[in-house]
Amino acid sequence: MFHPYFEAIQQAPIKYCLNQWDKFNAFLQDGRLELDNNRSERSIKPFVIGQNWLFANTPRGARASTMIYSIVETAKENGLNPFRYLSYLFEELTNLDTKDKNPLDKLLPWFESLPLVCRVTK
């Protein structure tokens, strides 16, 4: 018989796996999902290494930077030109229909009906 400490150590990974089972099933059923977030972390690495972090000198500035970095990288991943997509967002956000239930859905980077000017041309 093992010491209770060692039994707990052995049980922890199994409990973790069982607690993550629904997420693992989602990964298996949707081929677009990745098992880890390495690609996301690599894409934000240029923003956090070097001089760029100096401009986020407050928590509020850091949150704002994080939002912009996230939008830019998501736009790139969806084949959009980040500058043109951000310009489009800033123009459209001022004209949102507040009576629409999901007004932001049409502005998301993966929305198929975004203007062609936002797309990267090869």
ZIHU-V289169 format. One line per field, one symbol per residue. psi: psi as a letter, one per 40 degrees, with the letter a starting at -180 (. if undefined). Layout:
BEGIN
psi = ???
END
This chain:
BEGIN
psi = hiiddddddddddddddddedddddddddhediidifddddddedddehaededegeidddddddddddddddddddefihddddddddddddefiheehdgdedeeidehdeiiddeihh.
END
